[in-house]
Amino acid sequence: MMARLPSPRHAASTLLLAAGLVGLGATAHGESLQITGYIGVLGEWELTGSITAAGSDRTKEFVGPIKMLHVGYCTQDGPEERTGELRVRLSGHSASRLTATLIVNGVECSYSGRQSDSYTGMLKCPDRRAVPLTLWLKPES
């Protein structure tokens, strides 16, 4: 099995989004975060969206629409695209832990990740095996 190498665009966005993680400790109600991620063993799905603060300043909860684009090698008629909603809760010192619910086509999946240069963890959906999900968050400018 051949591993997918990150594109130059992905590498650049990784640096920018990782730099934005530093400011997540002080989120304000109404603030929006740009979210980027990859789902799957080889990162077959790219996840993008914008989530907005939904809870109090203390709870650090965000919600918003997301788009998933199949970027794997197996696409035949162009990339498959799906839309859904992402609900995120940040916790821990400097928002070091992230839990989320991803809803696509009425299917609710759960995620829990820890922060390093990104948030990494497993996405768990009903009746499917868990798959890796890596997320980057950045305050919108």
DRENPA-3360 file (N, C-alpha, C; in nm, 2 decimals, always signed):
BEGIN
1 = MMARLPSP = +0.08/-0.12/+0.00/+0.00/+0.00/+0.00/+0.09/+0.12/+0.00 ~ +0.06/+0.21/-0.09/+0.15/+0.33/-0.10/+0.09/+0.45/-0.02 ~ +0.17/+0.51/+0.06/+0.12/+0.62/+0.14/+0.11/+0.75/+0.06 ~ +0.01/+0.83/+0.09/-0.01/+0.96/+0.02/+0.08/+1.06/+0.08 ~ +0.16/+1.13/+0.00/+0.24/+1.24/+0.05/+0.16/+1.37/+0.06 ~ +0.18/+1.45/+0.16/+0.11/+1.58/+0.17/+0.14/+1.67/+0.05 ~ +0.04/+1.74/+0.00/+0.06/+1.83/-0.11/+0.13/+1.95/-0.06 ~ +0.19/+2.03/-0.15/+0.25/+2.16/-0.10/+0.15/+2.25/-0.04;
9 = RHAASTLL = +0.03/+2.25/-0.09/-0.08/+2.33/-0.03/-0.11/+2.28/+0.11 ~ -0.12/+2.15/+0.13/-0.15/+2.09/+0.26/-0.03/+2.13/+0.36 ~ +0.09/+2.12/+0.31/+0.20/+2.15/+0.40/+0.20/+2.30/+0.45 ~ +0.17/+2.39/+0.35/+0.16/+2.53/+0.39/+0.05/+2.56/+0.48 ~ -0.07/+2.50/+0.45/-0.18/+2.52/+0.54/-0.16/+2.46/+0.68 ~ -0.09/+2.35/+0.68/-0.06/+2.29/+0.81/+0.02/+2.39/+0.90 ~ +0.12/+2.45/+0.84/+0.20/+2.55/+0.92/+0.12/+2.67/+0.96 ~ +0.04/+2.72/+0.88/-0.05/+2.83/+0.91/-0.15/+2.79/+1.02;
17 = LAAGLVGL = -0.21/+2.68/+1.00/-0.32/+2.64/+1.10/-0.26/+2.60/+1.23 ~ -0.14/+2.54/+1.23/-0.07/+2.50/+1.36/-0.04/+2.63/+1.43 ~ +0.01/+2.73/+1.36/+0.04/+2.86/+1.43/-0.08/+2.92/+1.49 ~ -0.20/+2.90/+1.43/-0.32/+2.95/+1.49/-0.37/+2.88/+1.61 ~ -0.32/+2.76/+1.64/-0.36/+2.69/+1.76/-0.33/+2.76/+1.89 ~ -0.22/+2.84/+1.89/-0.17/+2.91/+2.01/-0.28/+3.00/+2.06 ~ -0.36/+3.06/+1.97/-0.46/+3.16/+2.02/-0.59/+3.10/+2.06 ~ -0.61/+2.97/+2.05/-0.73/+2.91/+2.08/-0.77/+2.91/+2.23;
25 = GATAHGES = -0.68/+2.93/+2.32/-0.70/+2.93/+2.46/-0.80/+3.05/+2.50 ~ -0.81/+3.15/+2.43/-0.89/+3.27/+2.46/-1.00/+3.29/+2.36 ~ -1.09/+3.20/+2.34/-1.20/+3.22/+2.24/-1.31/+3.30/+2.30 ~ -1.37/+3.37/+2.22/-1.48/+3.46/+2.26/-1.61/+3.41/+2.20 ~ -1.73/+3.44/+2.26/-1.86/+3.40/+2.21/-1.88/+3.47/+2.08 ~ -1.92/+3.40/+1.97/-1.94/+3.46/+1.84/-1.82/+3.45/+1.75 ~ -1.70/+3.40/+1.81/-1.58/+3.39/+1.73/-1.60/+3.27/+1.64 ~ -1.53/+3.28/+1.52/-1.54/+3.17/+1.42/-1.40/+3.11/+1.41;
33 = LQITGYIG = -1.39/+2.98/+1.39/-1.27/+2.91/+1.36/-1.28/+2.84/+1.23 ~ -1.17/+2.85/+1.15/-1.15/+2.78/+1.03/-1.10/+2.64/+1.06 ~ -1.16/+2.53/+1.00/-1.13/+2.40/+1.03/-1.08/+2.33/+0.90 ~ -0.98/+2.25/+0.91/-0.92/+2.17/+0.80/-0.89/+2.04/+0.86 ~ -0.91/+1.93/+0.78/-0.87/+1.80/+0.83/-0.87/+1.70/+0.73 ~ -0.82/+1.58/+0.77/-0.81/+1.46/+0.68/-0.87/+1.34/+0.75 ~ -0.95/+1.27/+0.68/-1.02/+1.15/+0.74/-0.97/+1.03/+0.66 ~ -0.94/+0.92/+0.73/-0.91/+0.79/+0.66/-0.76/+0.76/+0.69;
41 = VLGEWELT = -0.73/+0.63/+0.67/-0.60/+0.57/+0.69/-0.50/+0.65/+0.60 ~ -0.54/+0.68/+0.48/-0.45/+0.75/+0.39/-0.49/+0.89/+0.37 ~ -0.58/+0.94/+0.45/-0.63/+1.08/+0.43/-0.71/+1.10/+0.31 ~ -0.80/+1.00/+0.28/-0.88/+1.00/+0.16/-0.98/+1.11/+0.15 ~ -1.02/+1.16/+0.26/-1.12/+1.26/+0.27/-1.07/+1.39/+0.33 ~ -1.08/+1.50/+0.26/-1.04/+1.63/+0.31/-1.17/+1.70/+0.37 ~ -1.15/+1.75/+0.49/-1.26/+1.81/+0.56/-1.23/+1.96/+0.57 ~ -1.32/+2.05/+0.54/-1.30/+2.19/+0.55/-1.43/+2.26/+0.60;
49 = GSITAAGS = -1.42/+2.37/+0.67/-1.54/+2.44/+0.71/-1.51/+2.55/+0.80 ~ -1.61/+2.61/+0.85/-1.60/+2.72/+0.95/-1.70/+2.70/+1.06 ~ -1.65/+2.70/+1.18/-1.74/+2.67/+1.30/-1.74/+2.80/+1.38 ~ -1.86/+2.83/+1.44/-1.88/+2.95/+1.52/-1.91/+2.91/+1.67 ~ -1.86/+2.99/+1.76/-1.88/+2.97/+1.90/-2.03/+2.96/+1.93 ~ -2.07/+2.86/+2.00/-2.21/+2.83/+2.03/-2.24/+2.83/+2.18 ~ -2.14/+2.81/+2.26/-2.17/+2.80/+2.41/-2.12/+2.93/+2.47 ~ -2.10/+2.92/+2.60/-2.05/+3.04/+2.67/-1.90/+3.04/+2.65;
57 = DRTKEFVG = -1.83/+3.15/+2.69/-1.69/+3.17/+2.67/-1.61/+3.06/+2.75 ~ -1.67/+3.01/+2.86/-1.61/+2.91/+2.94/-1.61/+2.77/+2.88 ~ -1.72/+2.73/+2.81/-1.73/+2.60/+2.75/-1.66/+2.57/+2.62 ~ -1.63/+2.67/+2.55/-1.56/+2.66/+2.42/-1.62/+2.56/+2.33 ~ -1.75/+2.58/+2.30/-1.82/+2.50/+2.21/-1.84/+2.57/+2.08 ~ -1.83/+2.50/+1.96/-1.84/+2.55/+1.83/-1.93/+2.46/+1.75 ~ -2.00/+2.52/+1.65/-2.08/+2.44/+1.56/-2.08/+2.51/+1.42 ~ -2.09/+2.43/+1.31/-2.10/+2.49/+1.18/-2.10/+2.39/+1.07;
65 = PIKMLHVG = -2.12/+2.43/+0.95/-2.13/+2.34/+0.83/-1.98/+2.30/+0.79 ~ -1.97/+2.18/+0.74/-1.84/+2.13/+0.69/-1.87/+2.07/+0.55 ~ -1.76/+2.06/+0.48/-1.76/+2.00/+0.34/-1.65/+1.89/+0.35 ~ -1.69/+1.77/+0.30/-1.59/+1.66/+0.28/-1.57/+1.64/+0.13 ~ -1.45/+1.63/+0.09/-1.41/+1.61/-0.05/-1.32/+1.48/-0.05 ~ -1.36/+1.38/-0.14/-1.28/+1.26/-0.15/-1.16/+1.30/-0.24 ~ -1.04/+1.29/-0.18/-0.92/+1.32/-0.25/-0.83/+1.20/-0.28 ~ -0.89/+1.08/-0.25/-0.81/+0.96/-0.27/-0.80/+0.93/-0.42;
73 = YCTQDGPE = -0.72/+0.82/-0.45/-0.69/+0.78/-0.58/-0.80/+0.71/-0.66 ~ -0.90/+0.67/-0.59/-1.01/+0.58/-0.65/-1.12/+0.66/-0.71 ~ -1.11/+0.79/-0.73/-1.22/+0.86/-0.79/-1.23/+0.84/-0.94 ~ -1.35/+0.81/-0.99/-1.36/+0.79/-1.13/-1.43/+0.90/-1.21 ~ -1.53/+0.96/-1.15/-1.61/+1.06/-1.22/-1.59/+1.20/-1.15 ~ -1.47/+1.23/-1.11/-1.44/+1.35/-1.03/-1.46/+1.32/-0.88 ~ -1.41/+1.41/-0.80/-1.41/+1.39/-0.65/-1.56/+1.39/-0.60 ~ -1.58/+1.29/-0.51/-1.71/+1.29/-0.44/-1.71/+1.40/-0.33;
81 = ERTGELRV = -1.82/+1.46/-0.32/-1.84/+1.57/-0.22/-1.96/+1.54/-0.13 ~ -1.94/+1.56/+0.00/-2.04/+1.55/+0.10/-2.04/+1.67/+0.19 ~ -2.16/+1.71/+0.24/-2.17/+1.82/+0.33/-2.24/+1.77/+0.46 ~ -2.21/+1.84/+0.57/-2.27/+1.80/+0.70/-2.25/+1.91/+0.80 ~ -2.25/+1.87/+0.93/-2.23/+1.96/+1.04/-2.13/+1.91/+1.13 ~ -2.05/+2.00/+1.19/-1.96/+1.96/+1.30/-1.98/+2.04/+1.42 ~ -1.99/+1.96/+1.54/-2.01/+2.03/+1.67/-1.88/+1.99/+1.75 ~ -1.81/+2.10/+1.80/-1.68/+2.08/+1.86/-1.69/+2.13/+2.00;
89 = RLSGHSAS = -1.62/+2.06/+2.09/-1.60/+2.11/+2.23/-1.45/+2.10/+2.26 ~ -1.39/+2.22/+2.30/-1.25/+2.22/+2.34/-1.24/+2.22/+2.49 ~ -1.14/+2.15/+2.54/-1.13/+2.14/+2.69/-0.98/+2.12/+2.72 ~ -0.95/+2.13/+2.85/-0.81/+2.11/+2.89/-0.73/+2.24/+2.89 ~ -0.61/+2.23/+2.94/-0.52/+2.35/+2.94/-0.49/+2.39/+2.80 ~ -0.52/+2.52/+2.76/-0.49/+2.57/+2.63/-0.56/+2.49/+2.52 ~ -0.68/+2.44/+2.55/-0.77/+2.37/+2.45/-0.69/+2.25/+2.40 ~ -0.63/+2.17/+2.49/-0.54/+2.06/+2.44/-0.62/+1.93/+2.40;
97 = RLTATLIV = -0.75/+1.93/+2.44/-0.84/+1.82/+2.40/-0.96/+1.87/+2.32 ~ -1.00/+1.79/+2.22/-1.11/+1.82/+2.14/-1.20/+1.70/+2.13 ~ -1.33/+1.72/+2.15/-1.43/+1.62/+2.13/-1.53/+1.68/+2.02 ~ -1.58/+1.59/+1.94/-1.66/+1.64/+1.83/-1.77/+1.54/+1.79 ~ -1.87/+1.59/+1.73/-1.98/+1.51/+1.66/-1.98/+1.56/+1.52 ~ -1.97/+1.47/+1.43/-1.97/+1.49/+1.28/-2.10/+1.43/+1.23 ~ -2.19/+1.51/+1.17/-2.31/+1.45/+1.12/-2.31/+1.47/+0.96 ~ -2.32/+1.36/+0.89/-2.32/+1.36/+0.75/-2.43/+1.26/+0.70;
105 = NGVECSYS = -2.52/+1.31/+0.62/-2.63/+1.22/+0.56/-2.71/+1.16/+0.68 ~ -2.73/+1.23/+0.79/-2.81/+1.18/+0.90/-2.73/+1.08/+0.99 ~ -2.61/+1.05/+0.96/-2.52/+0.96/+1.04/-2.44/+1.04/+1.13 ~ -2.45/+1.01/+1.26/-2.38/+1.08/+1.37/-2.25/+1.00/+1.41 ~ -2.13/+1.07/+1.39/-2.01/+1.00/+1.43/-1.94/+1.08/+1.54 ~ -1.86/+1.01/+1.62/-1.80/+1.08/+1.74/-1.65/+1.08/+1.72 ~ -1.58/+1.18/+1.78/-1.44/+1.20/+1.76/-1.38/+1.25/+1.89 ~ -1.27/+1.21/+1.93/-1.19/+1.26/+2.04/-1.05/+1.27/+2.00;
113 = GRQSDSYT = -0.99/+1.39/+2.02/-0.85/+1.40/+1.98/-0.77/+1.48/+2.07 ~ -0.64/+1.46/+2.07/-0.55/+1.54/+2.16/-0.46/+1.62/+2.06 ~ -0.42/+1.74/+2.12/-0.34/+1.83/+2.04/-0.19/+1.80/+2.05 ~ -0.13/+1.80/+1.93/+0.02/+1.81/+1.92/+0.04/+1.93/+1.82 ~ +0.08/+1.90/+1.70/+0.08/+2.01/+1.60/-0.06/+2.02/+1.54 ~ -0.14/+1.92/+1.56/-0.28/+1.91/+1.52/-0.36/+1.83/+1.62 ~ -0.48/+1.82/+1.60/-0.56/+1.73/+1.68/-0.57/+1.59/+1.61 ~ -0.53/+1.49/+1.68/-0.53/+1.35/+1.62/-0.61/+1.26/+1.70;
121 = GMLKCPDR = -0.69/+1.18/+1.64/-0.77/+1.08/+1.71/-0.84/+0.99/+1.61 ~ -0.94/+0.92/+1.66/-1.02/+0.83/+1.58/-1.16/+0.87/+1.56 ~ -1.22/+0.87/+1.44/-1.36/+0.90/+1.41/-1.43/+0.77/+1.42 ~ -1.54/+0.76/+1.50/-1.62/+0.64/+1.52/-1.76/+0.66/+1.47 ~ -1.80/+0.58/+1.37/-1.93/+0.59/+1.32/-2.00/+0.46/+1.34 ~ -2.14/+0.46/+1.35/-2.21/+0.34/+1.37/-2.19/+0.24/+1.26 ~ -2.17/+0.11/+1.29/-2.16/+0.00/+1.20/-2.04/+0.01/+1.10 ~ -1.94/+0.09/+1.14/-1.82/+0.10/+1.06/-1.70/+0.09/+1.15;
129 = RAVPLTLW = -1.58/+0.06/+1.10/-1.46/+0.06/+1.18/-1.42/+0.20/+1.20 ~ -1.35/+0.23/+1.31/-1.30/+0.36/+1.34/-1.19/+0.40/+1.24 ~ -1.18/+0.52/+1.20/-1.07/+0.57/+1.11/-1.01/+0.69/+1.17 ~ -0.88/+0.71/+1.13/-0.81/+0.83/+1.18/-0.86/+0.96/+1.13 ~ -0.86/+1.06/+1.21/-0.90/+1.19/+1.17/-0.80/+1.29/+1.23 ~ -0.75/+1.37/+1.15/-0.65/+1.48/+1.19/-0.72/+1.61/+1.16 ~ -0.72/+1.70/+1.26/-0.78/+1.83/+1.25/-0.69/+1.95/+1.28 ~ -0.70/+2.06/+1.21/-0.63/+2.18/+1.24/-0.74/+2.29/+1.26;
137 = LKPES = -0.72/+2.37/+1.36/-0.81/+2.48/+1.38/-0.74/+2.61/+1.38 ~ -0.80/+2.72/+1.32/-0.74/+2.85/+1.32/-0.84/+2.96/+1.33 ~ -0.82/+3.06/+1.42/-0.92/+3.17/+1.42/-0.93/+3.23/+1.29 ~ -1.06/+3.26/+1.25/-1.08/+3.32/+1.12/-1.04/+3.47/+1.13 ~ -0.99/+3.52/+1.02/-0.94/+3.66/+1.02/-1.05/+3.74/+0.95;
% end
